[in-house]
Amino acid sequence: MPNRLAGTVSPYLRQHADNPVHWQPWDTAALAEARASGKPILLSIGYAACHWCHVMAHESFADAATAATMNALYVSIKVDREERPDLDKVYQLAHQALSGRPGGWPLTLVLDPEDLTPFFAGTYFPPAPRHGLPAFRDLLQRVRAFYDRERGAVRDQNARLRAWLDEFDTAAPVARRADTAPVARALQDIAARFDPEHGGSRGAPKFPHAGEIDLLLDEAARPQGAGSGGAPTPADCAAMARRTLERMAAGGLYDHLAGGFFRYCVDADWGIPHFEKMLYDQAQLLPLYARAAREFAEPGFAEIARTTATWLDSGLGLADGGYASALDADSEGEEGRCYVWTREALATALDADAAAVATLHFGFDAPPNFEGRAWHLRGVRPLPEVAAMLGLDIDAAQHRLERARRNLLAVRNRRVPPARDDKRLTAWNALAIAGLARAGRLLDDAALIAQADAALATLRRLAWRDGRLHALADPRAGGEGYLDDYAFLLDAVLELLQCRWRDVDLDFALALAAALRARFEDAGRGGFYFTAHDAEALIQRPKPWLDESLPAGNAVAIRALLQLGHLTGDGDCLAAAGRALDAAQSVLDRHPQAAPGLLRALRAAIAPPPQAVVRTDAGSAAAWQAAARAASADVAVFLIPDDATALPGLLAQRVARAGGVAWVCEGSSCREPLTTPDAFGAALREAGA
């Protein structure tokens, strides 16, 4: 069967449509062909912005001789891991079991066509032996020969792997303990590996772990004193979070010209990044900087949040709404080519005054930091230090630096840009909506809230069809949603409801929560599967607890269900969240450091965070909003207009009064109604203390 990728929706699959390999998408036709032919399946999983995926495609998949070997010996299937995260999760786990080490992309597996169990797994393979890796074409021949010769051994190994997958992470649920010992152990682990100079974890590569930083900021807000169980104190947590955010923003992880963050840095000091830009990183980091701006009274953090949000629209915004998933790391065949600067390029772009400031600020006076031939921008010296070195006042230095940035960006914008993956992924867009809404609320920035509103409207229009979410907000794509789609979007809607109330959004949140419980909950053990009950059956059904590049779907679901349940008095939401935490207890006991999202959910269950409902008329709303904004960022406030009449559950009891009335609650425990904004503000400050 010839290459069938040209008609697919995924940009990643279409990148391989011209390969001489007879690639097929993962579908019933491809799987049926493999079973009928008896050929094993060569499964290759990657994504459009993956540098090493491009390398392997150029070296091997575009090579006629390699393609001939693949076509003769295998049924070759390409999968976009962002479009089919269920397949990626399952086969990454299988790779770990077979190889004893973590996987990555490109992920390369060979599957038995009868039961789709892999009997060989690896990642990137070169065209010739290199760095201890075999040549890909030789490997293909040897694996196929082994499959033909040792079919019985293959089937025995497959049976053992399937048994291991069946038992993976299936500990029986236990009643969760009403203590935060797992939080203390996780904080001890974070502190033990903390890099006091550069922030984050010591060593290389350096990843931005948003969930860890959020957990640190949670703990930093607790009453000051000794950390429990030898854990770091709130002041220690604040210092670790602040140092990490400062160094990430000053280093090469941050794009100092256009805004936004790259995926990770390959070194130990946030110097040189892997240059892809992912929607999910922007979505998680911009609200962190907004939160830190408020908690540390640091305007520089607010500027990072705003420029990241601006870049979201300019760099990933789609013409018909929502956001694309990623920008590639490469342009013109080289990683980072669009972003780095030679001495000649700098001299052409900058006048003498701007160059003097930019040279000291970005470190152009030091040897080139990118492959010994060019510079990638990073904030080497703070601007006040630069101004003092040049004998300038700070305003003049700022003006010259901004001119340098504008000129450099204008030159960069004329270069060949990295390719953009225009898939509009529901889960990633939902993360962006939540991040924009939270940042807008914390910074009192209506423009950020408007961005979130527009993206939500897009998902409602394109991803919510016939009462179900779809993983791609694209009418051409039929793939139904996963746990992350439902959980992240539920969380996003609840964030937006705190920014402005709309009855239709509450209805949407209730529908999402009901679908989440009905379609994903493990009724026997608790918690939520990654795939719906009627989804395609794979060799394993994941139930994600641990944070990775995305927060764990179970953790987000638990926190969102707790918040919605307490807001509306919905006992079904609260019970489902409780069952999930019971199911998570063994994970929290064994791997708390890998589950900051679950730890935050545990805290929310043990000591429900305060939230408030205000019922007021339009004329009084501004005073109540002002009181909320001036009080505590840690209290969720839902300001519901007095003309909202079809409210469900507990909200129906929150009856409006002339001039406004507010209820401040912690879980199911509420204070007496408050009838003035001043009393409301005082109660919020007390609740958030």
C-alpha positions in Angstrom: 0.0 0.0 0.0 1.5 3.4 -0.9 2.2 6.3 1.4 -1.2 7.4 2.8 -0.2 10.4 4.9 -1.0 13.2 2.4 -4.7 13.2 3.3 -4.2 13.4 7.1 -4.9 16.4 9.3 -1.7 16.3 11.3 1.1 18.5 10.0 3.6 16.0 11.4 2.2 13.2 9.4 2.0 15.4 6.3 5.7 16.1 6.7 6.3 12.5 5.8 3.8 12.3 3.0 6.6 12.5 0.4 8.9 9.9 2.0 9.4 6.8 -0.2 8.3 4.8 2.9 4.8 3.3 2.5 3.7 5.1 5.7 0.2 4.6 6.9 -1.7 6.4 9.8 -2.8 4.3 12.8 -6.2 3.1 11.6 -8.2 0.0 11.0 -6.9 -0.4 7.4 -3.3 -0.3 8.4 -3.8 -2.7 11.3 -5.8 -5.1 9.1 -3.1 -5.0 6.5 -0.4 -6.0 9.0 -2.5 -8.9 10.3 -3.3 -10.1 6.8 0.3 -9.9 5.6 1.9 -11.3 8.7 4.5 -8.5 8.7 5.4 -6.9 12.0 4.4 -3.2 12.4 7.2 -0.6 12.5 5.6 2.1 14.7 7.2 5.5 14.6 5.9 8.2 17.0 7.0 11.8 16.9 5.7 15.4 16.6 6.2 18.3 14.2 8.5 20.4 16.4 10.8 17.5 17.3 14.4 18.1 16.2 15.6 14.5 16.3 12.4 13.4 14.5 13.5 15.6 11.6 17.0 14.3 11.7 15.9 10.7 11.5 13.4 11.6 8.7 16.1 13.2 6.7 18.7 10.5 7.3 16.5 7.4 7.0 12.9 7.9 6.0 13.8 10.0 2.9 16.5 7.5 1.9 15.4 5.2 -0.9 17.4 2.1 0.3 16.1 2.4 3.8 12.6 2.9 2.6 12.9 -0.2 0.4 13.9 -2.3 3.5 11.0 -0.9 5.5 8.5 -1.5 2.8 9.7 -5.1 2.2 9.9 -6.2 5.8 7.3 -4.1 7.7 3.9 -2.3 7.7 5.1 1.1 8.7 2.8 3.3 10.7 3.4 7.0 11.7 1.7 8.5 14.7 1.6 12.2 15.8 2.0 11.9 19.6 0.1 15.1 20.1 -2.8 13.9 18.1 -2.8 10.4 19.7 -1.4 10.9 23.3 -3.1 7.6 24.3 -0.8 5.6 21.9 2.2 7.6 23.0 1.6 7.0 26.7 1.1 3.3 26.3 4.1 2.7 24.0 6.4 5.0 26.0 5.6 2.8 29.0 6.2 -0.3 27.0 9.6 1.1 25.9 10.5 1.7 29.5 9.6 -1.9 30.4 11.6 -3.4 27.4 14.7 -1.1 27.5 14.9 -0.2 31.2 15.2 3.5 30.5 12.9 6.4 29.6 11.8 6.9 26.1 11.5 10.0 24.0 11.0 11.1 20.4 11.2 9.8 17.9 9.9 6.6 19.5 10.6 3.5 17.4 8.9 0.2 18.1 8.2 -3.1 16.4 4.8 -4.6 17.2 3.5 -8.1 16.8 0.6 -7.6 14.2 -1.7 -10.0 16.1 -2.0 -8.3 19.4 0.0 -5.0 18.8 2.4 -5.7 21.6 5.9 -4.4 21.0 8.8 -6.8 21.2 11.5 -4.2 20.3 11.7 -0.6 21.4 14.1 2.3 20.9 14.2 6.0 20.0 16.5 7.6 17.4 18.7 5.4 15.3 21.4 6.7 12.9 21.9 5.6 9.3 25.4 4.3 10.2 26.7 2.9 13.5 27.3 5.9 15.8 27.6 6.6 19.6 26.9 3.0 20.4 23.8 2.8 18.3 23.4 0.4 15.4 22.6 1.5 11.8 18.9 1.7 11.3 18.8 -0.4 8.2 20.8 -3.2 9.7 18.6 -3.0 12.8 15.5 -3.4 10.7 16.9 -6.5 9.1 18.0 -8.1 12.3 14.8 -7.4 14.2 12.7 -8.9 11.3 15.0 -12.0 11.2 14.6 -12.5 14.9 10.8 -12.2 14.6 10.7 -14.8 11.8 13.2 -17.2 13.6 12.1 -16.9 17.2 8.3 -16.4 17.0 7.7 -18.4 20.1 10.2 -16.4 22.2 8.5 -13.2 20.9 5.1 -14.4 22.0 6.4 -15.4 25.4 8.0 -12.0 25.9 4.9 -10.3 24.8 2.8 -12.3 27.3 5.1 -11.2 30.1 5.0 -7.6 28.9 1.2 -7.6 28.7 1.0 -9.1 32.2 3.3 -6.3 33.5 1.3 -3.6 31.8 -1.9 -5.1 33.2 -0.5 -4.8 36.7 1.2 -1.4 36.3 0.1 1.1 38.9 -3.0 -0.9 40.0 -2.6 -0.7 43.7 -5.9 -1.1 45.6 -7.3 2.2 46.8 -6.9 3.0 50.4 -8.6 5.6 52.6 -6.4 8.6 52.3 -4.8 9.9 55.4 -5.7 13.4 56.5 -2.1 14.5 56.7 0.4 16.3 54.4 3.4 14.1 55.0 3.7 13.5 51.2 4.0 17.3 50.7 6.8 17.5 53.2 8.7 14.7 51.6 8.3 16.2 48.1 9.5 19.6 49.4 12.5 17.9 51.0 13.3 16.3 47.6 12.9 19.7 45.8 15.2 21.4 48.3 17.8 18.6 48.1 18.2 18.9 44.3 17.8 22.7 44.1 20.4 24.7 42.3 21.0 27.7 44.6 22.8 29.6 41.9 20.7 29.0 38.8 17.4 27.8 40.3 15.6 24.7 39.3 17.2 21.3 39.7 20.9 21.0 39.6 22.6 19.8 36.4 21.7 19.6 32.8 19.4 19.5 30.9 17.2 22.1 32.7 13.4 21.9 32.3 10.9 24.4 33.6 8.8 22.4 36.1 5.8 24.6 36.4 4.0 22.3 38.8 6.9 22.3 41.3 7.0 26.1 41.2 3.3 26.4 41.8 3.6 24.0 44.8 6.5 26.1 46.2 4.4 29.3 45.8 1.5 27.5 47.7 3.8 26.6 50.5 5.4 30.1 50.5 2.0 31.5 51.3 1.6 29.5 54.5 2.3 30.9 57.9 6.0 31.5 58.4 7.8 29.1 60.7 9.7 25.9 60.7 9.0 23.5 57.9 7.1 20.4 59.0 9.0 17.1 59.2 12.3 18.7 58.2 10.8 20.2 55.0 11.9 23.7 53.9 10.2 26.6 55.5 7.7 28.9 53.7 10.5 31.4 53.4 12.8 28.7 51.8 10.0 27.8 49.4 9.5 31.5 48.4 13.3 31.8 47.8 13.5 28.7 45.6 10.5 29.7 43.5 11.7 33.3 43.1 15.3 32.3 42.2 14.1 29.8 39.6 11.7 32.3 38.0 14.4 35.0 37.9 17.0 32.8 36.3 14.6 31.3 33.7 13.6 34.8 32.6 17.1 36.1 32.5 18.6 33.1 30.8 18.3 31.7 27.3 15.1 29.8 28.1 13.2 33.1 27.6 13.0 34.8 24.2 14.3 38.3 25.0 13.0 39.8 21.7 9.5 38.4 21.1 8.6 36.9 24.4 7.7 33.4 25.3 9.7 30.4 26.5 11.6 27.7 24.7 11.1 24.0 25.7 14.1 23.5 27.9 17.9 24.3 28.2 20.6 21.8 27.3 23.0 23.2 29.9 23.0 23.7 33.7 22.6 27.5 33.7 19.6 28.2 31.5 22.0 29.2 28.7 21.2 27.5 25.4 17.7 26.1 24.8 16.3 23.4 22.7 14.6 26.0 20.5 11.1 24.6 20.0 8.4 26.7 21.5 5.4 24.8 22.8 1.9 26.1 23.6 1.8 24.2 26.8 4.9 25.8 28.2 3.6 29.3 27.6 0.2 28.3 29.1 1.8 27.1 32.3 4.5 29.7 32.8 2.6 32.9 32.1 0.2 32.5 35.1 3.2 31.5 37.3 4.9 34.8 36.5 1.7 36.7 37.1 1.3 35.0 40.4 4.9 35.7 41.4 4.5 39.3 40.3 1.7 39.7 42.8 3.1 37.7 45.6 6.6 39.2 45.4 5.5 42.7 44.3 7.8 42.3 41.3 6.7 44.2 38.2 9.4 42.5 36.1 7.5 39.2 36.5 4.3 40.9 35.4 6.1 42.1 32.2 7.2 38.5 31.5 3.6 37.3 31.8 2.3 40.0 29.5 4.9 39.6 26.8 4.4 35.8 26.9 0.7 36.4 26.4 1.4 38.8 23.5 3.6 36.3 21.9 0.9 33.7 22.2 -1.3 35.7 19.9 1.5 36.8 17.5 3.4 33.5 17.4 0.7 30.8 17.8 -2.6 32.6 17.3 -4.7 31.1 14.5 -6.8 33.2 12.1 -10.1 31.5 13.0 -9.4 31.4 16.8 -7.4 29.5 19.3 -3.8 28.6 19.3 -1.4 26.4 17.2 0.5 23.7 19.2 4.1 24.6 18.5 6.9 26.3 16.6 9.7 24.0 15.3 13.2 24.1 16.8 14.7 24.2 13.3 14.7 26.6 10.3 16.5 26.1 7.1 17.6 22.7 8.4 19.4 24.0 11.4 18.3 24.2 15.0 18.2 27.7 16.4 19.2 29.3 13.1 16.3 31.9 13.3 17.3 33.0 16.8 21.1 33.3 17.0 23.3 36.3 16.1 26.8 36.6 14.5 29.0 39.6 15.1 28.3 40.7 11.5 24.5 40.5 12.0 24.6 42.5 15.2 26.7 45.2 13.6 24.2 45.5 10.8 21.2 45.6 13.0 22.3 48.0 15.8 23.4 51.7 16.0 26.3 52.5 18.2 24.3 53.7 21.2 21.9 50.7 21.2 24.8 48.3 20.6 26.7 49.6 23.6 23.8 48.8 25.9 22.8 45.5 24.2 26.4 44.3 24.2 26.7 44.6 28.0 23.2 43.4 28.8 23.2 40.4 26.5 26.8 39.5 26.9 28.1 40.1 23.4 31.4 41.2 24.9 32.0 37.6 26.0 32.9 34.7 23.6 30.0 33.4 21.5 27.8 31.1 23.5 26.2 29.1 20.6 28.5 26.5 19.1 31.4 28.9 19.4 30.2 31.0 16.4 27.2 33.0 17.5 25.2 34.4 20.4 21.9 33.4 21.7 20.4 36.2 23.8 20.4 36.0 27.6 20.3 38.7 30.2 23.9 38.6 31.4 23.9 41.9 33.3 20.9 43.7 34.8 20.1 47.0 33.2 20.9 49.2 36.3 24.4 47.7 36.2 24.7 48.4 32.5 23.6 52.0 33.0 26.2 52.5 35.7 28.9 51.0 33.5 28.1 53.4 30.7 27.4 56.4 32.8 23.7 56.6 31.7 20.6 57.2 33.7 18.3 54.2 33.9 15.7 55.8 31.6 18.2 56.4 28.8 19.6 52.9 29.2 16.0 51.4 29.0 15.3 53.5 25.9 18.4 52.2 24.1 17.8 48.6 25.1 14.2 48.8 23.8 15.5 50.2 20.5 18.0 47.4 20.3 15.3 44.9 20.9 13.0 46.4 18.3 15.8 46.5 15.7 17.0 43.0 16.4 13.4 41.6 16.2 12.8 43.4 12.9 15.8 41.7 11.4 14.9 38.4 12.9 11.4 38.7 11.5 12.9 38.9 8.0 14.6 35.5 8.5 13.1 32.2 7.4 10.9 31.3 10.4 10.6 27.9 12.1 7.7 25.8 10.8 4.5 26.1 12.9 2.3 23.1 13.8 -1.2 24.4 13.3 -3.0 21.6 15.1 -5.5 23.2 17.6 -5.3 20.8 20.4 -8.1 21.1 22.9 -6.2 20.2 26.0 -3.3 22.6 25.2 -5.7 25.4 24.3 -7.6 24.8 27.6 -4.3 25.2 29.5 -3.8 28.4 27.7 -7.3 29.7 28.5 -6.8 28.8 32.2 -3.3 30.5 32.2 -4.5 33.7 30.5 -7.6 33.9 32.7 -5.6 33.4 35.9 -2.9 35.9 34.8 -5.6 38.4 33.8 -7.3 38.1 37.2 -4.0 38.4 39.2 -2.7 41.3 37.1 -6.2 43.0 36.7 -5.6 42.9 33.0 -8.7 42.9 30.9 -6.8 42.2 27.7 -5.6 38.8 29.0 -9.1 37.9 30.1 -10.4 38.8 26.6 -7.7 36.5 25.1 -9.0 33.7 27.2 -12.6 34.4 26.4 -11.9 34.4 22.7 -10.1 31.0 22.9 -12.9 29.5 24.9 -15.4 30.6 22.3 -13.3 28.8 19.7 -13.2 25.6 21.6 -16.9 25.7 22.3 -17.5 26.2 18.5 -15.0 23.6 17.2 -14.2 21.0 19.9 -17.6 20.6 21.7 -19.7 18.6 19.3 -22.8 16.6 20.1 -22.2 16.7 23.8 -18.6 15.5 23.6 -15.2 17.1 23.5 -12.8 16.3 20.6 -9.1 16.2 21.1 -8.6 18.4 18.0 -10.7 21.5 17.6 -11.1 20.9 14.0 -14.3 19.7 12.3 -12.2 17.5 9.9 -10.8 15.5 12.8 -12.9 12.8 14.4 -10.7 11.8 17.4 -12.7 12.1 20.6 -11.4 13.7 23.7 -9.1 12.4 26.4 -9.1 13.0 30.2 -6.8 16.0 29.7 -9.2 17.6 27.3 -12.1 17.4 29.8 -10.1 18.2 33.0 -8.1 21.1 31.6 -11.2 22.7 30.0 -13.2 22.3 33.2 -10.4 24.0 35.1 -10.2 26.8 32.4 -14.0 27.5 32.6 -13.8 27.8 36.4 -10.9 30.2 36.1 -12.9 32.4 33.6 -15.9 32.3 35.8 -13.8 34.1 38.5 -13.0 36.8 36.0 -16.6 37.4 34.8 -19.7 35.4 35.3 -21.7 33.8 32.5 -24.5 31.4 33.2 -23.8 29.5 30.0 -20.2 28.9 31.2 -21.4 27.4 34.5 -23.7 25.2 32.5 -20.8 24.2 30.4 -18.7 23.4 33.5 -21.4 21.2 34.9 -21.7 19.4 31.6 -17.9 18.8 31.4 -17.8 17.5 35.0 -20.7 15.1 34.3 -19.0 13.8 31.2 -15.7 13.5 33.0 -17.3 11.4 35.7 -19.4 9.3 33.4 -16.9 8.6 30.7 -13.5 8.4 32.5 -14.0 7.4 36.1 -12.8 4.0 37.3 -15.9 3.0 39.2 -14.2 0.1 41.0 -10.9 1.7 42.1 -11.4 5.4 41.8 -9.5 7.9 39.7 -9.9 8.7 36.0 -8.5 6.8 33.0 -6.8 8.7 30.2 -9.2 7.3 27.6 -13.0 7.1 27.7 -14.8 3.9 28.4 -15.8 3.6 24.7 -12.4 4.5 23.3 -10.3 2.2 21.1 -8.9 -0.6 23.3 -5.1 -0.5 23.5 -2.7 -2.9 25.1 -2.9 -0.9 28.3 -5.3 1.8 29.7 -3.3 4.6 31.4 -4.5 6.3 34.5 -2.1 9.3 34.8 -1.1 10.5 38.2 2.4 12.0 37.7 3.1 15.4 36.2 5.2 15.4 33.0 5.4 18.2 30.5 1.7 18.5 31.1 0.1 18.4 34.5 -1.4 15.0 35.4 -5.0 14.8 34.2 -6.2 13.2 37.4 -4.6 16.0 39.5 -6.3 18.7 37.5 -9.6 16.8 37.5 -9.6 16.4 41.3 -8.9 20.1 42.0 -11.5 21.2 39.5 -14.2 18.8 40.8 -13.5 19.9 44.4 -13.9 23.6 43.4 -17.0 23.0 41.4 -18.5 20.7 44.1 -18.0 23.2 46.9 -19.3 26.1 44.7 -22.5 24.4 43.7 -22.9 21.9 46.6 -22.6 19.0 44.1 -21.9 15.9 46.2 -21.2 13.8 43.1 -18.3 16.0 42.2 -16.9 15.9 45.7 -17.3 12.1 46.0 -15.6 11.5 42.7 -12.7 13.7 43.7 -12.5 11.8 47.0 -12.4 8.4 45.3 -9.6 9.6 43.0 -7.5 10.8 46.0 -8.1 7.4 47.7 -6.8 5.7 44.5 -3.8 8.1 44.4 -2.7 7.4 47.9 -0.1 4.7 46.9 1.4 7.1 44.3 1.6 9.8 46.9 3.3 7.5 49.3 5.8 6.2 46.7 6.5 9.2 44.3 5.3 12.4 45.9 8.2 14.4 44.3 6.9 13.5 40.9 3.3 14.5 41.6 3.1 18.2 42.6 -0.3 18.5 41.0 -1.6 15.7 43.2 0.0 17.2 46.3 -1.9 20.5 45.6 -5.1 18.5 45.2 -4.4 16.7 48.5 -4.0 20.1 50.2 -7.3 21.3 48.7 -9.1 18.2 50.0 -7.6 18.3 53.5 -8.0 22.1 54.0 -10.3 23.4 51.2 -9.1 26.8 50.0 -11.5 29.6 50.7 -13.8 30.8 48.0 -16.5 33.4 47.9 -19.7 34.1 46.1 -21.0 37.6 45.6 -24.5 38.4 44.4 -24.8 42.1 43.4 -26.5 44.4 41.0 -24.6 46.1 38.2 -24.4 49.4 40.0 -22.7 47.9 43.0 -20.5 45.4 41.3 -17.4 47.7 40.9 -17.1 48.2 44.7 -17.3 44.5 45.4 -14.7 43.7 42.6 -12.4 46.4 44.0 -12.6 44.9 47.5 -11.8 41.4 46.1 -8.8 42.6 44.1 -7.4 44.6 47.0 -7.7 41.7 49.4 -6.2 38.2 48.7 -5.2 36.5 45.4 -5.6 33.2 47.2 -9.4 33.3 47.5 -11.5 32.4 44.5 -14.3 34.9 44.1 -17.3 34.3 41.9 -19.2 37.6 41.3 -22.7 36.6 40.1 -25.1 39.3 38.9 -28.5 39.6 40.6 -30.3 38.7 37.3 -28.9 35.2 37.3 -31.9 33.2 38.3 -31.5 29.6 37.1 -28.6 28.8 39.4 -28.1 25.1 40.4 -27.8 23.6 43.8 -26.2 25.6 46.6 -26.0 28.7 44.4 -29.8 28.9 44.2 -29.7 29.7 47.9 -27.3 32.6 47.4 -30.1 35.2 46.9 -29.2 38.7 45.8 -29.9 41.7 48.0 -30.0 45.4 47.2 -26.4 46.7 47.3 -24.9 43.2 47.2 -24.2 40.3 49.6 -21.3 37.9 49.8 -20.6 34.5 51.3 -17.0 33.4 52.2 -16.6 29.7 52.6 -14.0 27.1 53.2 -15.3 23.8 51.9 -18.8 23.4 53.2 -18.2 25.8 56.1 -19.4 29.4 55.4 -19.4 32.6 57.4 -22.4 34.8 57.9 -23.4 36.7 54.8 -21.5 40.0 54.4 -23.4 43.1 53.2 -20.7 45.7 52.6 -17.6 45.6 50.4 -15.4 46.7 53.4 -16.6 43.7 55.5 -16.1 41.5 52.5 -12.5 42.7 51.9 -11.7 42.1 55.6 -13.1 38.6 55.5 -11.1 37.8 52.4 -7.9 39.1 53.9 -8.5 36.9 57.0 -9.4 33.9 54.9 -6.3 34.2 52.7 -3.9 34.8 55.5 
